Amino acid sequence: MQSPMVLDGLESNLATLFKPVEPSPVFVESLAVRLKKPKAVQLERAGKTPLLMVLVGSGLLIGVLFYIGLRLIGLLFQKSSGFRRRPVSL
């Protein structure tokens, strides 16, 4: 942690570099009103986007499961027939 003297020097350097800002009283008042009484927020309905995402995700999942099922069936038939693949030599 830095010593208080270093921080005091830093603060004084920053104070000389930056000019203090004086906001207009009208702006400050309007900001206070907006912060105390915010406008009502209206939420949008989600629509059909989630349904579309569920349908696409389900289709992809079914496709992957179908592919894995076909691979497993193919492996079972290869083992039962005694057929083994041999490396191809050129």
PyMOL Python script that loads the backbone (N, CA, C, O; Angstrom):
from pymol import cmd

cmd.read_pdbstr("""\
ATOM      1  N   MET A   1       0.843  -1.178   0.000  1.00  0.00           N
ATOM      2  CA  MET A   1       0.000   0.000   0.000  1.00  0.00           C
ATOM      3  C   MET A   1       0.891   1.245   0.000  1.00  0.00           C
ATOM      4  O   MET A   1       1.957   1.267   0.615  1.00  0.00           O
ATOM      5  N   GLN A   2       0.426   2.274  -0.703  1.00  0.00           N
ATOM      6  CA  GLN A   2       1.231   3.484  -0.820  1.00  0.00           C
ATOM      7  C   GLN A   2       1.045   4.361   0.421  1.00  0.00           C
ATOM      8  O   GLN A   2       0.021   4.309   1.102  1.00  0.00           O
ATOM      9  N   SER A   3       2.067   5.160   0.682  1.00  0.00           N
ATOM     10  CA  SER A   3       2.003   6.039   1.851  1.00  0.00           C
ATOM     11  C   SER A   3       1.054   7.207   1.568  1.00  0.00           C
ATOM     12  O   SER A   3       0.806   7.546   0.411  1.00  0.00           O
ATOM     13  N   PRO A   4       0.525   7.817   2.635  1.00  0.00           N
ATOM     14  CA  PRO A   4      -0.397   8.951   2.454  1.00  0.00           C
ATOM     15  C   PRO A   4       0.228  10.133   1.741  1.00  0.00           C
ATOM     16  O   PRO A   4      -0.469  10.876   1.051  1.00  0.00           O
ATOM     17  N   MET A   5       1.556  10.324   1.897  1.00  0.00           N
ATOM     18  CA  MET A   5       2.206  11.463   1.244  1.00  0.00           C
ATOM     19  C   MET A   5       2.189  11.293  -0.275  1.00  0.00           C
ATOM     20  O   MET A   5       1.992  12.256  -1.015  1.00  0.00           O
ATOM     21  N   VAL A   6       2.400  10.047  -0.732  1.00  0.00           N
ATOM     22  CA  VAL A   6       2.398   9.796  -2.169  1.00  0.00           C
ATOM     23  C   VAL A   6       0.997  10.048  -2.722  1.00  0.00           C
ATOM     24  O   VAL A   6       0.837  10.653  -3.782  1.00  0.00           O
ATOM     25  N   LEU A   7      -0.018   9.575  -1.990  1.00  0.00           N
ATOM     26  CA  LEU A   7      -1.393   9.784  -2.445  1.00  0.00           C
ATOM     27  C   LEU A   7      -1.771  11.259  -2.434  1.00  0.00           C
ATOM     28  O   LEU A   7      -2.475  11.722  -3.332  1.00  0.00           O
ATOM     29  N   ASP A   8      -1.315  12.001  -1.434  1.00  0.00           N
ATOM     30  CA  ASP A   8      -1.598  13.440  -1.398  1.00  0.00           C
ATOM     31  C   ASP A   8      -0.964  14.143  -2.596  1.00  0.00           C
ATOM     32  O   ASP A   8      -1.571  15.030  -3.197  1.00  0.00           O
ATOM     33  N   GLY A   9       0.265  13.741  -2.940  1.00  0.00           N
ATOM     34  CA  GLY A   9       0.933  14.341  -4.090  1.00  0.00           C
ATOM     35  C   GLY A   9       0.205  13.995  -5.384  1.00  0.00           C
ATOM     36  O   GLY A   9       0.080  14.831  -6.279  1.00  0.00           O
ATOM     37  N   LEU A  10      -0.268  12.767  -5.473  1.00  0.00           N
ATOM     38  CA  LEU A  10      -1.012  12.348  -6.657  1.00  0.00           C
ATOM     39  C   LEU A  10      -2.311  13.134  -6.772  1.00  0.00           C
ATOM     40  O   LEU A  10      -2.674  13.595  -7.854  1.00  0.00           O
ATOM     41  N   GLU A  11      -3.008  13.281  -5.646  1.00  0.00           N
ATOM     42  CA  GLU A  11      -4.263  14.032  -5.668  1.00  0.00           C
ATOM     43  C   GLU A  11      -4.037  15.487  -6.054  1.00  0.00           C
ATOM     44  O   GLU A  11      -4.830  16.055  -6.806  1.00  0.00           O
ATOM     45  N   SER A  12      -2.973  16.097  -5.553  1.00  0.00           N
ATOM     46  CA  SER A  12      -2.711  17.498  -5.896  1.00  0.00           C
ATOM     47  C   SER A  12      -2.326  17.623  -7.372  1.00  0.00           C
ATOM     48  O   SER A  12      -2.694  18.601  -8.023  1.00  0.00           O
ATOM     49  N   ASN A  13      -1.585  16.636  -7.911  1.00  0.00           N
ATOM     50  CA  ASN A  13      -1.252  16.666  -9.340  1.00  0.00           C
ATOM     51  C   ASN A  13      -2.513  16.553 -10.189  1.00  0.00           C
ATOM     52  O   ASN A  13      -2.678  17.269 -11.177  1.00  0.00           O
ATOM     53  N   LEU A  14      -3.393  15.648  -9.792  1.00  0.00           N
ATOM     54  CA  LEU A  14      -4.642  15.494 -10.545  1.00  0.00           C
ATOM     55  C   LEU A  14      -5.506  16.740 -10.438  1.00  0.00           C
ATOM     56  O   LEU A  14      -6.149  17.127 -11.414  1.00  0.00           O
ATOM     57  N   ALA A  15      -5.534  17.370  -9.285  1.00  0.00           N
ATOM     58  CA  ALA A  15      -6.332  18.588  -9.106  1.00  0.00           C
ATOM     59  C   ALA A  15      -5.824  19.715 -10.000  1.00  0.00           C
ATOM     60  O   ALA A  15      -6.619  20.517 -10.491  1.00  0.00           O
ATOM     61  N   THR A  16      -4.503  19.785 -10.219  1.00  0.00           N
ATOM     62  CA  THR A  16      -3.980  20.842 -11.088  1.00  0.00           C
ATOM     63  C   THR A  16      -4.207  20.517 -12.565  1.00  0.00           C
ATOM     64  O   THR A  16      -4.338  21.425 -13.387  1.00  0.00           O
ATOM     65  N   LEU A  17      -4.253  19.214 -12.908  1.00  0.00           N
ATOM     66  CA  LEU A  17      -4.439  18.836 -14.313  1.00  0.00           C
ATOM     67  C   LEU A  17      -5.885  18.990 -14.778  1.00  0.00           C
ATOM     68  O   LEU A  17      -6.138  19.419 -15.904  1.00  0.00           O
ATOM     69  N   PHE A  18      -6.822  18.641 -13.918  1.00  0.00           N
ATOM     70  CA  PHE A  18      -8.236  18.652 -14.313  1.00  0.00           C
ATOM     71  C   PHE A  18      -8.944  19.842 -13.696  1.00  0.00           C
ATOM     72  O   PHE A  18      -8.795  20.136 -12.510  1.00  0.00           O
ATOM     73  N   LYS A  19      -9.715  20.518 -14.529  1.00  0.00           N
ATOM     74  CA  LYS A  19     -10.494  21.647 -14.038  1.00  0.00           C
ATOM     75  C   LYS A  19     -11.779  21.116 -13.407  1.00  0.00           C
ATOM     76  O   LYS A  19     -12.384  20.185 -13.939  1.00  0.00           O
ATOM     77  N   PRO A  20     -12.199  21.685 -12.299  1.00  0.00           N
ATOM     78  CA  PRO A  20     -13.451  21.239 -11.693  1.00  0.00           C
ATOM     79  C   PRO A  20     -14.637  21.571 -12.600  1.00  0.00           C
ATOM     80  O   PRO A  20     -14.664  22.605 -13.267  1.00  0.00           O
ATOM     81  N   VAL A  21     -15.602  20.674 -12.604  1.00  0.00           N
ATOM     82  CA  VAL A  21     -16.772  20.843 -13.464  1.00  0.00           C
ATOM     83  C   VAL A  21     -17.928  21.384 -12.636  1.00  0.00           C
ATOM     84  O   VAL A  21     -18.205  20.901 -11.538  1.00  0.00           O
ATOM     85  N   GLU A  22     -18.588  22.381 -13.175  1.00  0.00           N
ATOM     86  CA  GLU A  22     -19.766  22.959 -12.530  1.00  0.00           C
ATOM     87  C   GLU A  22     -20.967  22.715 -13.450  1.00  0.00           C
ATOM     88  O   GLU A  22     -21.176  23.480 -14.392  1.00  0.00           O
ATOM     89  N   PRO A  23     -21.743  21.686 -13.202  1.00  0.00           N
ATOM     90  CA  PRO A  23     -22.903  21.442 -14.069  1.00  0.00           C
ATOM     91  C   PRO A  23     -23.986  22.486 -13.825  1.00  0.00           C
ATOM     92  O   PRO A  23     -24.096  23.069 -12.747  1.00  0.00           O
ATOM     93  N   SER A  24     -24.767  22.694 -14.853  1.00  0.00           N
ATOM     94  CA  SER A  24     -25.830  23.690 -14.732  1.00  0.00           C
ATOM     95  C   SER A  24     -26.907  23.177 -13.773  1.00  0.00           C
ATOM     96  O   SER A  24     -27.195  21.980 -13.749  1.00  0.00           O
ATOM     97  N   PRO A  25     -27.493  24.061 -12.996  1.00  0.00           N
ATOM     98  CA  PRO A  25     -28.527  23.650 -12.045  1.00  0.00           C
ATOM     99  C   PRO A  25     -29.740  23.014 -12.735  1.00  0.00           C
ATOM    100  O   PRO A  25     -30.399  22.154 -12.149  1.00  0.00           O
ATOM    101  N   VAL A  26     -30.034  23.420 -13.949  1.00  0.00           N
ATOM    102  CA  VAL A  26     -31.161  22.844 -14.682  1.00  0.00           C
ATOM    103  C   VAL A  26     -30.890  21.367 -14.972  1.00  0.00           C
ATOM    104  O   VAL A  26     -31.775  20.526 -14.813  1.00  0.00           O
ATOM    105  N   PHE A  27     -29.672  21.061 -15.394  1.00  0.00           N
ATOM    106  CA  PHE A  27     -29.307  19.681 -15.661  1.00  0.00           C
ATOM    107  C   PHE A  27     -29.370  18.842 -14.389  1.00  0.00           C
ATOM    108  O   PHE A  27     -29.889  17.726 -14.398  1.00  0.00           O
ATOM    109  N   VAL A  28     -28.847  19.380 -13.307  1.00  0.00           N
ATOM    110  CA  VAL A  28     -28.838  18.644 -12.040  1.00  0.00           C
ATOM    111  C   VAL A  28     -30.264  18.366 -11.588  1.00  0.00           C
ATOM    112  O   VAL A  28     -30.561  17.271 -11.109  1.00  0.00           O
ATOM    113  N   GLU A  29     -31.139  19.338 -11.736  1.00  0.00           N
ATOM    114  CA  GLU A  29     -32.538  19.158 -11.324  1.00  0.00           C
ATOM    115  C   GLU A  29     -33.243  18.128 -12.204  1.00  0.00           C
ATOM    116  O   GLU A  29     -33.983  17.281 -11.704  1.00  0.00           O
ATOM    117  N   SER A  30     -33.010  18.203 -13.518  1.00  0.00           N
ATOM    118  CA  SER A  30     -33.662  17.234 -14.398  1.00  0.00           C
ATOM    119  C   SER A  30     -33.128  15.822 -14.145  1.00  0.00           C
ATOM    120  O   SER A  30     -33.880  14.852 -14.229  1.00  0.00           O
ATOM    121  N   LEU A  31     -31.852  15.704 -13.840  1.00  0.00           N
ATOM    122  CA  LEU A  31     -31.272  14.404 -13.508  1.00  0.00           C
ATOM    123  C   LEU A  31     -31.869  13.859 -12.220  1.00  0.00           C
ATOM    124  O   LEU A  31     -32.176  12.670 -12.130  1.00  0.00           O
ATOM    125  N   ALA A  32     -32.033  14.709 -11.238  1.00  0.00           N
ATOM    126  CA  ALA A  32     -32.625  14.278  -9.968  1.00  0.00           C
ATOM    127  C   ALA A  32     -34.052  13.785 -10.172  1.00  0.00           C
ATOM    128  O   ALA A  32     -34.457  12.784  -9.582  1.00  0.00           O
ATOM    129  N   VAL A  33     -34.809  14.485 -11.005  1.00  0.00           N
ATOM    130  CA  VAL A  33     -36.192  14.063 -11.269  1.00  0.00           C
ATOM    131  C   VAL A  33     -36.209  12.719 -11.990  1.00  0.00           C
ATOM    132  O   VAL A  33     -37.002  11.843 -11.647  1.00  0.00           O
ATOM    133  N   ARG A  34     -35.334  12.548 -12.993  1.00  0.00           N
ATOM    134  CA  ARG A  34     -35.300  11.278 -13.730  1.00  0.00           C
ATOM    135  C   ARG A  34     -34.851  10.119 -12.858  1.00  0.00           C
ATOM    136  O   ARG A  34     -35.316   8.994 -13.042  1.00  0.00           O
ATOM    137  N   LEU A  35     -33.953  10.375 -11.906  1.00  0.00           N
ATOM    138  CA  LEU A  35     -33.496   9.305 -11.027  1.00  0.00           C
ATOM    139  C   LEU A  35     -34.535   8.938  -9.974  1.00  0.00           C
ATOM    140  O   LEU A  35     -34.650   7.777  -9.583  1.00  0.00           O
ATOM    141  N   LYS A  36     -35.285   9.928  -9.522  1.00  0.00           N
ATOM    142  CA  LYS A  36     -36.303   9.660  -8.495  1.00  0.00           C
ATOM    143  C   LYS A  36     -37.554   9.033  -9.077  1.00  0.00           C
ATOM    144  O   LYS A  36     -38.175   8.190  -8.431  1.00  0.00           O
ATOM    145  N   LYS A  37     -37.935   9.423 -10.275  1.00  0.00           N
ATOM    146  CA  LYS A  37     -39.146   8.898 -10.905  1.00  0.00           C
ATOM    147  C   LYS A  37     -38.809   8.399 -12.311  1.00  0.00           C
ATOM    148  O   LYS A  37     -39.050   9.105 -13.290  1.00  0.00           O
ATOM    149  N   PRO A  38     -38.261   7.201 -12.417  1.00  0.00           N
ATOM    150  CA  PRO A  38     -37.923   6.690 -13.758  1.00  0.00           C
ATOM    151  C   PRO A  38     -39.197   6.360 -14.553  1.00  0.00           C
ATOM    152  O   PRO A  38     -40.258   6.099 -13.987  1.00  0.00           O
ATOM    153  N   LYS A  39     -39.052   6.381 -15.862  1.00  0.00           N
ATOM    154  CA  LYS A  39     -40.175   6.063 -16.737  1.00  0.00           C
ATOM    155  C   LYS A  39     -40.495   4.580 -16.641  1.00  0.00           C
ATOM    156  O   LYS A  39     -39.625   3.767 -16.325  1.00  0.00           O
ATOM    157  N   ALA A  40     -41.735   4.236 -16.913  1.00  0.00           N
ATOM    158  CA  ALA A  40     -42.149   2.836 -16.891  1.00  0.00           C
ATOM    159  C   ALA A  40     -41.481   2.088 -18.051  1.00  0.00           C
ATOM    160  O   ALA A  40     -41.357   2.613 -19.158  1.00  0.00           O
ATOM    161  N   VAL A  41     -41.068   0.888 -17.778  1.00  0.00           N
ATOM    162  CA  VAL A  41     -40.402   0.064 -18.788  1.00  0.00           C
ATOM    163  C   VAL A  41     -41.389  -0.969 -19.293  1.00  0.00           C
ATOM    164  O   VAL A  41     -42.038  -1.660 -18.507  1.00  0.00           O
ATOM    165  N   GLN A  42     -41.500  -1.071 -20.613  1.00  0.00           N
ATOM    166  CA  GLN A  42     -42.397  -2.040 -21.219  1.00  0.00           C
ATOM    167  C   GLN A  42     -41.577  -3.189 -21.775  1.00  0.00           C
ATOM    168  O   GLN A  42     -40.650  -2.978 -22.556  1.00  0.00           O
ATOM    169  N   LEU A  43     -41.920  -4.414 -21.368  1.00  0.00           N
ATOM    170  CA  LEU A  43     -41.209  -5.580 -21.849  1.00  0.00           C
ATOM    171  C   LEU A  43     -41.874  -6.116 -23.108  1.00  0.00           C
ATOM    172  O   LEU A  43     -43.098  -6.104 -23.236  1.00  0.00           O
ATOM    173  N   GLU A  44     -41.049  -6.584 -24.029  1.00  0.00           N
ATOM    174  CA  GLU A  44     -41.579  -7.159 -25.264  1.00  0.00           C
ATOM    175  C   GLU A  44     -41.854  -8.632 -25.068  1.00  0.00           C
ATOM    176  O   GLU A  44     -41.199  -9.298 -24.267  1.00  0.00           O
ATOM    177  N   ARG A  45     -42.824  -9.137 -25.802  1.00  0.00           N
ATOM    178  CA  ARG A  45     -43.090 -10.564 -25.775  1.00  0.00           C
ATOM    179  C   ARG A  45     -41.987 -11.278 -26.553  1.00  0.00           C
ATOM    180  O   ARG A  45     -41.448 -10.751 -27.527  1.00  0.00           O
ATOM    181  N   ALA A  46     -41.670 -12.472 -26.104  1.00  0.00           N
ATOM    182  CA  ALA A  46     -40.578 -13.217 -26.719  1.00  0.00           C
ATOM    183  C   ALA A  46     -40.921 -13.653 -28.136  1.00  0.00           C
ATOM    184  O   ALA A  46     -40.023 -13.778 -28.968  1.00  0.00           O
ATOM    185  N   GLY A  47     -42.166 -13.884 -28.427  1.00  0.00           N
ATOM    186  CA  GLY A  47     -42.557 -14.303 -29.766  1.00  0.00           C
ATOM    187  C   GLY A  47     -42.254 -15.767 -29.999  1.00  0.00           C
ATOM    188  O   GLY A  47     -42.313 -16.579 -29.076  1.00  0.00           O
ATOM    189  N   LYS A  48     -41.927 -16.100 -31.240  1.00  0.00           N
ATOM    190  CA  LYS A  48     -41.713 -17.490 -31.602  1.00  0.00           C
ATOM    191  C   LYS A  48     -40.234 -17.858 -31.660  1.00  0.00           C
ATOM    192  O   LYS A  48     -39.902 -18.975 -32.058  1.00  0.00           O
ATOM    193  N   THR A  49     -39.359 -16.972 -31.283  1.00  0.00           N
ATOM    194  CA  THR A  49     -37.926 -17.263 -31.332  1.00  0.00           C
ATOM    195  C   THR A  49     -37.543 -18.438 -30.430  1.00  0.00           C
ATOM    196  O   THR A  49     -36.815 -19.319 -30.886  1.00  0.00           O
ATOM    197  N   PRO A  50     -37.999 -18.497 -29.165  1.00  0.00           N
ATOM    198  CA  PRO A  50     -37.642 -19.661 -28.341  1.00  0.00           C
ATOM    199  C   PRO A  50     -38.172 -20.967 -28.925  1.00  0.00           C
ATOM    200  O   PRO A  50     -37.494 -21.991 -28.854  1.00  0.00           O
ATOM    201  N   LEU A  51     -39.365 -20.947 -29.496  1.00  0.00           N
ATOM    202  CA  LEU A  51     -39.914 -22.154 -30.110  1.00  0.00           C
ATOM    203  C   LEU A  51     -39.044 -22.595 -31.282  1.00  0.00           C
ATOM    204  O   LEU A  51     -38.789 -23.787 -31.452  1.00  0.00           O
ATOM    205  N   LEU A  52     -38.596 -21.656 -32.076  1.00  0.00           N
ATOM    206  CA  LEU A  52     -37.734 -21.973 -33.209  1.00  0.00           C
ATOM    207  C   LEU A  52     -36.408 -22.564 -32.721  1.00  0.00           C
ATOM    208  O   LEU A  52     -35.906 -23.527 -33.300  1.00  0.00           O
ATOM    209  N   MET A  53     -35.852 -21.996 -31.673  1.00  0.00           N
ATOM    210  CA  MET A  53     -34.593 -22.518 -31.139  1.00  0.00           C
ATOM    211  C   MET A  53     -34.769 -23.930 -30.594  1.00  0.00           C
ATOM    212  O   MET A  53     -33.886 -24.771 -30.766  1.00  0.00           O
ATOM    213  N   VAL A  54     -35.891 -24.202 -29.942  1.00  0.00           N
ATOM    214  CA  VAL A  54     -36.153 -25.543 -29.421  1.00  0.00           C
ATOM    215  C   VAL A  54     -36.292 -26.530 -30.571  1.00  0.00           C
ATOM    216  O   VAL A  54     -35.778 -27.646 -30.495  1.00  0.00           O
ATOM    217  N   LEU A  55     -36.982 -26.132 -31.632  1.00  0.00           N
ATOM    218  CA  LEU A  55     -37.161 -27.023 -32.774  1.00  0.00           C
ATOM    219  C   LEU A  55     -35.825 -27.327 -33.462  1.00  0.00           C
ATOM    220  O   LEU A  55     -35.548 -28.478 -33.799  1.00  0.00           O
ATOM    221  N   VAL A  56     -35.014 -26.316 -33.667  1.00  0.00           N
ATOM    222  CA  VAL A  56     -33.712 -26.524 -34.311  1.00  0.00           C
ATOM    223  C   VAL A  56     -32.816 -27.386 -33.426  1.00  0.00           C
ATOM    224  O   VAL A  56     -32.155 -28.302 -33.915  1.00  0.00           O
ATOM    225  N   GLY A  57     -32.793 -27.097 -32.129  1.00  0.00           N
ATOM    226  CA  GLY A  57     -31.985 -27.888 -31.209  1.00  0.00           C
ATOM    227  C   GLY A  57     -32.445 -29.333 -31.145  1.00  0.00           C
ATOM    228  O   GLY A  57     -31.623 -30.248 -31.101  1.00  0.00           O
ATOM    229  N   SER A  58     -33.754 -29.543 -31.141  1.00  0.00           N
ATOM    230  CA  SER A  58     -34.288 -30.907 -31.116  1.00  0.00           C
ATOM    231  C   SER A  58     -33.920 -31.646 -32.399  1.00  0.00           C
ATOM    232  O   SER A  58     -33.555 -32.820 -32.352  1.00  0.00           O
ATOM    233  N   GLY A  59     -34.011 -30.981 -33.525  1.00  0.00           N
ATOM    234  CA  GLY A  59     -33.647 -31.608 -34.791  1.00  0.00           C
ATOM    235  C   GLY A  59     -32.184 -32.011 -34.822  1.00  0.00           C
ATOM    236  O   GLY A  59     -31.841 -33.096 -35.293  1.00  0.00           O
ATOM    237  N   LEU A  60     -31.329 -31.142 -34.322  1.00  0.00           N
ATOM    238  CA  LEU A  60     -29.901 -31.472 -34.272  1.00  0.00           C
ATOM    239  C   LEU A  60     -29.638 -32.645 -33.338  1.00  0.00           C
ATOM    240  O   LEU A  60     -28.846 -33.531 -33.662  1.00  0.00           O
ATOM    241  N   LEU A  61     -30.293 -32.660 -32.187  1.00  0.00           N
ATOM    242  CA  LEU A  61     -30.113 -33.749 -31.235  1.00  0.00           C
ATOM    243  C   LEU A  61     -30.589 -35.074 -31.816  1.00  0.00           C
ATOM    244  O   LEU A  61     -29.917 -36.095 -31.668  1.00  0.00           O
ATOM    245  N   ILE A  62     -31.741 -35.064 -32.472  1.00  0.00           N
ATOM    246  CA  ILE A  62     -32.262 -36.284 -33.089  1.00  0.00           C
ATOM    247  C   ILE A  62     -31.317 -36.760 -34.182  1.00  0.00           C
ATOM    248  O   ILE A  62     -31.084 -37.962 -34.312  1.00  0.00           O
ATOM    249  N   GLY A  63     -30.774 -35.850 -34.960  1.00  0.00           N
ATOM    250  CA  GLY A  63     -29.832 -36.222 -36.013  1.00  0.00           C
ATOM    251  C   GLY A  63     -28.574 -36.863 -35.455  1.00  0.00           C
ATOM    252  O   GLY A  63     -28.096 -37.862 -35.992  1.00  0.00           O
ATOM    253  N   VAL A  64     -28.035 -36.299 -34.383  1.00  0.00           N
ATOM    254  CA  VAL A  64     -26.829 -36.856 -33.770  1.00  0.00           C
ATOM    255  C   VAL A  64     -27.130 -38.231 -33.177  1.00  0.00           C
ATOM    256  O   VAL A  64     -26.336 -39.158 -33.342  1.00  0.00           O
ATOM    257  N   LEU A  65     -28.254 -38.377 -32.494  1.00  0.00           N
ATOM    258  CA  LEU A  65     -28.618 -39.679 -31.931  1.00  0.00           C
ATOM    259  C   LEU A  65     -28.839 -40.715 -33.023  1.00  0.00           C
ATOM    260  O   LEU A  65     -28.462 -41.874 -32.851  1.00  0.00           O
ATOM    261  N   PHE A  66     -29.439 -40.326 -34.135  1.00  0.00           N
ATOM    262  CA  PHE A  66     -29.657 -41.233 -35.257  1.00  0.00           C
ATOM    263  C   PHE A  66     -28.311 -41.694 -35.830  1.00  0.00           C
ATOM    264  O   PHE A  66     -28.130 -42.878 -36.114  1.00  0.00           O
ATOM    265  N   TYR A  67     -27.382 -40.769 -35.995  1.00  0.00           N
ATOM    266  CA  TYR A  67     -26.048 -41.091 -36.510  1.00  0.00           C
ATOM    267  C   TYR A  67     -25.329 -42.069 -35.575  1.00  0.00           C
ATOM    268  O   TYR A  67     -24.747 -43.054 -36.028  1.00  0.00           O
ATOM    269  N   ILE A  68     -25.372 -41.789 -34.263  1.00  0.00           N
ATOM    270  CA  ILE A  68     -24.717 -42.668 -33.294  1.00  0.00           C
ATOM    271  C   ILE A  68     -25.372 -44.043 -33.314  1.00  0.00           C
ATOM    272  O   ILE A  68     -24.681 -45.058 -33.227  1.00  0.00           O
ATOM    273  N   GLY A  69     -26.697 -44.087 -33.427  1.00  0.00           N
ATOM    274  CA  GLY A  69     -27.397 -45.369 -33.494  1.00  0.00           C
ATOM    275  C   GLY A  69     -26.984 -46.176 -34.706  1.00  0.00           C
ATOM    276  O   GLY A  69     -26.749 -47.380 -34.596  1.00  0.00           O
ATOM    277  N   LEU A  70     -26.893 -45.538 -35.858  1.00  0.00           N
ATOM    278  CA  LEU A  70     -26.465 -46.249 -37.062  1.00  0.00           C
ATOM    279  C   LEU A  70     -25.032 -46.764 -36.926  1.00  0.00           C
ATOM    280  O   LEU A  70     -24.724 -47.874 -37.360  1.00  0.00           O
ATOM    281  N   ARG A  71     -24.157 -45.954 -36.322  1.00  0.00           N
ATOM    282  CA  ARG A  71     -22.769 -46.408 -36.122  1.00  0.00           C
ATOM    283  C   ARG A  71     -22.720 -47.618 -35.196  1.00  0.00           C
ATOM    284  O   ARG A  71     -21.961 -48.555 -35.444  1.00  0.00           O
ATOM    285  N   LEU A  72     -23.521 -47.608 -34.130  1.00  0.00           N
ATOM    286  CA  LEU A  72     -23.530 -48.731 -33.203  1.00  0.00           C
ATOM    287  C   LEU A  72     -24.078 -49.991 -33.871  1.00  0.00           C
ATOM    288  O   LEU A  72     -23.541 -51.081 -33.670  1.00  0.00           O
ATOM    289  N   ILE A  73     -25.130 -49.852 -34.655  1.00  0.00           N
ATOM    290  CA  ILE A  73     -25.691 -51.001 -35.366  1.00  0.00           C
ATOM    291  C   ILE A  73     -24.659 -51.550 -36.341  1.00  0.00           C
ATOM    292  O   ILE A  73     -24.500 -52.766 -36.449  1.00  0.00           O
ATOM    293  N   GLY A  74     -23.963 -50.681 -37.046  1.00  0.00           N
ATOM    294  CA  GLY A  74     -22.918 -51.119 -37.976  1.00  0.00           C
ATOM    295  C   GLY A  74     -21.800 -51.861 -37.262  1.00  0.00           C
ATOM    296  O   GLY A  74     -21.311 -52.875 -37.761  1.00  0.00           O
ATOM    297  N   LEU A  75     -21.388 -51.362 -36.091  1.00  0.00           N
ATOM    298  CA  LEU A  75     -20.336 -52.040 -35.331  1.00  0.00           C
ATOM    299  C   LEU A  75     -20.807 -53.405 -34.841  1.00  0.00           C
ATOM    300  O   LEU A  75     -20.025 -54.355 -34.834  1.00  0.00           O
ATOM    301  N   LEU A  76     -22.067 -53.522 -34.434  1.00  0.00           N
ATOM    302  CA  LEU A  76     -22.587 -54.810 -33.970  1.00  0.00           C
ATOM    303  C   LEU A  76     -22.600 -55.834 -35.099  1.00  0.00           C
ATOM    304  O   LEU A  76     -22.235 -56.991 -34.890  1.00  0.00           O
ATOM    305  N   PHE A  77     -23.022 -55.415 -36.306  1.00  0.00           N
ATOM    306  CA  PHE A  77     -23.060 -56.344 -37.429  1.00  0.00           C
ATOM    307  C   PHE A  77     -21.655 -56.741 -37.876  1.00  0.00           C
ATOM    308  O   PHE A  77     -21.446 -57.874 -38.311  1.00  0.00           O
ATOM    309  N   GLN A  78     -20.688 -55.825 -37.774  1.00  0.00           N
ATOM    310  CA  GLN A  78     -19.312 -56.163 -38.135  1.00  0.00           C
ATOM    311  C   GLN A  78     -18.747 -57.206 -37.184  1.00  0.00           C
ATOM    312  O   GLN A  78     -18.072 -58.138 -37.622  1.00  0.00           O
ATOM    313  N   LYS A  79     -19.011 -57.066 -35.889  1.00  0.00           N
ATOM    314  CA  LYS A  79     -18.487 -58.006 -34.902  1.00  0.00           C
ATOM    315  C   LYS A  79     -19.154 -59.372 -35.048  1.00  0.00           C
ATOM    316  O   LYS A  79     -18.497 -60.402 -34.897  1.00  0.00           O
ATOM    317  N   SER A  80     -20.458 -59.387 -35.340  1.00  0.00           N
ATOM    318  CA  SER A  80     -21.158 -60.669 -35.424  1.00  0.00           C
ATOM    319  C   SER A  80     -20.784 -61.440 -36.685  1.00  0.00           C
ATOM    320  O   SER A  80     -20.824 -62.670 -36.682  1.00  0.00           O
ATOM    321  N   SER A  81     -20.424 -60.750 -37.759  1.00  0.00           N
ATOM    322  CA  SER A  81     -20.067 -61.453 -38.988  1.00  0.00           C
ATOM    323  C   SER A  81     -18.600 -61.868 -39.002  1.00  0.00           C
ATOM    324  O   SER A  81     -18.196 -62.630 -39.880  1.00  0.00           O
ATOM    325  N   GLY A  82     -17.805 -61.401 -38.073  1.00  0.00           N
ATOM    326  CA  GLY A  82     -16.395 -61.749 -38.022  1.00  0.00           C
ATOM    327  C   GLY A  82     -15.564 -60.984 -39.030  1.00  0.00           C
ATOM    328  O   GLY A  82     -14.383 -61.285 -39.199  1.00  0.00           O
ATOM    329  N   PHE A  83     -16.130 -60.026 -39.688  1.00  0.00           N
ATOM    330  CA  PHE A  83     -15.415 -59.230 -40.687  1.00  0.00           C
ATOM    331  C   PHE A  83     -14.579 -58.179 -39.987  1.00  0.00           C
ATOM    332  O   PHE A  83     -15.070 -57.437 -39.136  1.00  0.00           O
ATOM    333  N   ARG A  84     -13.311 -58.126 -40.355  1.00  0.00           N
ATOM    334  CA  ARG A  84     -12.434 -57.088 -39.821  1.00  0.00           C
ATOM    335  C   ARG A  84     -11.823 -56.327 -40.975  1.00  0.00           C
ATOM    336  O   ARG A  84     -11.482 -56.887 -42.017  1.00  0.00           O
ATOM    337  N   ARG A  85     -11.699 -55.076 -40.761  1.00  0.00           N
ATOM    338  CA  ARG A  85     -11.076 -54.271 -41.806  1.00  0.00           C
ATOM    339  C   ARG A  85      -9.571 -54.400 -41.710  1.00  0.00           C
ATOM    340  O   ARG A  85      -8.990 -54.326 -40.627  1.00  0.00           O
ATOM    341  N   ARG A  86      -8.963 -54.592 -42.843  1.00  0.00           N
ATOM    342  CA  ARG A  86      -7.512 -54.669 -42.903  1.00  0.00           C
ATOM    343  C   ARG A  86      -6.976 -53.371 -43.449  1.00  0.00           C
ATOM    344  O   ARG A  86      -7.623 -52.745 -44.289  1.00  0.00           O
ATOM    345  N   PRO A  87      -5.810 -52.945 -42.996  1.00  0.00           N
ATOM    346  CA  PRO A  87      -5.238 -51.707 -43.550  1.00  0.00           C
ATOM    347  C   PRO A  87      -4.895 -51.911 -45.027  1.00  0.00           C
ATOM    348  O   PRO A  87      -4.404 -52.962 -45.438  1.00  0.00           O
ATOM    349  N   VAL A  88      -5.167 -50.892 -45.786  1.00  0.00           N
ATOM    350  CA  VAL A  88      -4.903 -50.938 -47.226  1.00  0.00           C
ATOM    351  C   VAL A  88      -3.444 -50.590 -47.462  1.00  0.00           C
ATOM    352  O   VAL A  88      -2.973 -49.540 -47.025  1.00  0.00           O
ATOM    353  N   SER A  89      -2.735 -51.460 -48.145  1.00  0.00           N
ATOM    354  CA  SER A  89      -1.337 -51.167 -48.455  1.00  0.00           C
ATOM    355  C   SER A  89      -1.226 -50.805 -49.929  1.00  0.00           C
ATOM    356  O   SER A  89      -1.826 -51.447 -50.791  1.00  0.00           O
ATOM    357  N   LEU A  90      -0.467 -49.789 -50.193  1.00  0.00           N
ATOM    358  CA  LEU A  90      -0.323 -49.322 -51.576  1.00  0.00           C
ATOM    359  C   LEU A  90       0.946 -49.776 -52.202  1.00  0.00           C
ATOM    360  O   LEU A  90       1.209 -49.462 -53.363  1.00  0.00           O
TER     361      LEU A  90
END
""", "prot")
cmd.dss("prot")
cmd.show_as("cartoon", "prot")
cmd.util.cbc("prot")
cmd.orient("prot")
